[in-house]
């Protein structure tokens, strides 16, 4: 990892290690509290708990850096955040302007990389190196807000799909197994 990637990673780990609950407000202006807890048995593993007065969601967060050479269809993200030990999560890319967006070919390669991440279950999150350098904490908070927002969206969709499935079973006189 280079200096900027290391800075982002260290701030991310510090934020995840602080067990203080925080508040996230979604697009419906619902407040959700969320907190992280370091898992003692595992290095770079945290539990994420998101809740309001009706819903509670728990996720397992695992961090890996490009030093671990985690390959996603030929690409190695700068930082990989896996969710629930599945091959899915968030691929963090921290780009130096001198290497990215400078040529048409590099811009095409970056877009192709993002699409490859998406096809393989990883949401790409990109920052310019200067963004991280000037305010690493803001970049980390933005990343966490993307994760919270996405996990809430996925949770809501799975609830709706299950309710639709139950309704379909009732309409067709089938038992839900």
C-alpha positions in Angstrom: 0.0 0.0 0.0 1.2 3.5 -0.7 1.2 6.3 1.8 -2.3 7.6 1.0 -3.9 4.2 1.0 -2.3 3.5 4.3 -3.6 6.7 5.7 -7.2 5.8 4.6 -6.8 2.3 6.0 -5.5 3.4 9.4 -8.3 6.0 9.8 -10.9 3.3 8.7 -9.6 0.9 11.3 -9.6 3.6 14.0 -13.2 4.5 13.2 -14.2 0.9 13.3 -12.4 0.3 16.6 -14.2 3.2 18.3 -17.3 1.5 19.7 -19.2 4.7 19.9 -22.7 4.5 18.4 -23.4 6.9 15.6 -26.5 8.1 13.8 -27.3 7.7 10.1 -30.4 9.4 8.6 -31.7 7.6 5.5 -33.6 9.2 2.6 -37.0 8.8 4.4 -35.5 10.8 7.3 -35.5 7.7 9.5 -32.7 7.7 12.1 -30.6 4.6 12.5 -28.0 4.1 15.1 -25.0 2.0 14.1 -21.9 0.8 15.8 -18.9 -1.4 15.1 -17.3 -3.9 17.5 -13.9 -5.5 16.9 -14.0 -9.3 16.9 -11.3 -10.5 19.3 -10.6 -13.8 17.6 -10.1 -12.3 14.1 -7.7 -9.7 12.8 -9.4 -7.0 10.7 -12.9 -8.3 11.5 -15.7 -6.2 13.0 -19.4 -6.7 13.6 -21.6 -3.9 12.3 -25.0 -3.4 14.1 -27.6 -1.1 12.5 -30.9 -0.5 14.3 -33.9 1.7 14.9 -36.9 1.0 17.1 -38.3 -1.6 14.7 -35.4 -3.2 12.9 -32.0 -4.6 13.8 -29.4 -5.7 11.3 -26.1 -7.3 12.0 -23.3 -7.8 9.5 -19.7 -9.1 9.7 -17.2 -6.7 8.1 -13.7 -8.0 7.0 -11.0 -5.7 5.8 -8.2 -6.7 3.4 -5.6 -4.5 1.7 -4.0 -4.9 -1.7 -1.0 -6.4 0.1 -3.1 -9.5 0.5 -3.5 -9.8 -3.3 -7.2 -10.5 -3.2 -8.0 -10.9 -6.9 -11.4 -10.0 -8.3 -11.5 -11.3 -11.9 -8.0 -10.0 -12.5 -8.2 -6.8 -10.4 -6.8 -6.1 -7.0 -8.6 -3.3 -5.1 -6.7 -1.0 -2.8 -8.9 -2.0 0.1 -11.6 -4.6 0.1 -14.4 -4.6 2.6 -16.2 -8.0 2.6 -19.7 -8.4 4.2 -20.7 -11.5 6.1 -17.7 -13.5 4.8 -19.3 -13.7 1.4 -17.7 -12.8 -1.9 -19.5 -9.5 -1.9 -18.9 -6.1 -0.4 -17.1 -2.9 -1.3 -13.9 -2.3 -3.4 -12.2 0.9 -2.4 -10.0 2.5 -5.0 -7.8 5.5 -4.1 -6.6 7.1 -7.4 -3.7 9.4 -7.9 -4.7 12.0 -10.6 -1.4 11.6 -12.4 -2.2 7.9 -13.1 -6.0 8.0 -13.5 -8.2 10.2 -15.8 -5.1 11.5 -17.5 -5.6 9.5 -20.6 -8.7 8.1 -22.3 -7.3 4.6 -22.0 -6.8 4.8 -18.3 -10.4 6.2 -17.8 -11.7 3.3 -19.9 -9.7 0.8 -17.8 -11.1 2.3 -14.5 -14.7 2.1 -15.8 -14.1 -1.5 -16.9 -12.6 -2.3 -13.4 -15.7 -0.8 -11.8 -18.0 -2.9 -13.9 -16.0 -6.0 -13.1 -16.3 -5.3 -9.4 -20.1 -4.9 -9.8 -20.4 -8.1 -11.8 -18.6 -9.9 -9.0 -20.7 -8.5 -6.2 -18.5 -5.6 -5.0 -19.6 -2.0 -5.0 -16.7 0.2 -6.2 -16.0 3.3 -4.1 -13.4 5.7 -5.6 -11.6 8.6 -4.1 -8.9 10.8 -5.5 -5.7 10.6 -3.5 -5.9 14.3 -2.8 -9.4 13.8 -1.2 -8.0 11.3 1.3 -4.8 13.3 1.9 -6.7 16.5 2.8 -9.5 14.8 4.8 -9.1 11.1 5.3 -11.7 11.0 8.0 -14.4 12.5 5.7 -13.5 9.9 3.1 -13.9 7.1 5.6 -17.2 8.5 7.0 -18.5 8.8 3.4 -17.5 5.1 2.8 -19.3 4.0 6.0 -22.4 6.0 5.0 -22.4 4.2 1.6 -22.1 0.8 3.4 -24.9 1.6 5.9 -27.2 2.9 3.1 -26.6 -0.1 0.9 -27.1 -2.6 3.7 -30.3 -0.9 4.7 -31.5 -1.1 1.1 -30.6 -4.7 0.8 -32.3 -5.6 4.1 -35.5 -3.8 3.0 -35.6 -5.5 -0.3 -35.1 -9.0 1.2 -38.0 -8.3 3.6 -40.3 -7.2 0.7 -39.3 -10.2 -1.4 -40.0 -12.6 1.4 -43.4 -11.0 2.1 -44.3 -11.2 -1.6 -43.2 -14.8 -1.6 -45.5 -15.5 1.4 -48.4 -13.8 -0.3 -47.8 -15.8 -3.5 -47.8 -19.0 -1.4 -51.1 -18.1 0.3 -52.7 -17.2 -3.0 -51.6 -20.5 -4.5 -52.5 -22.6 -1.5 -48.9 -23.6 -0.9 -47.1 -24.0 2.4 -44.1 -21.7 3.1 -41.2 -24.1 3.8 
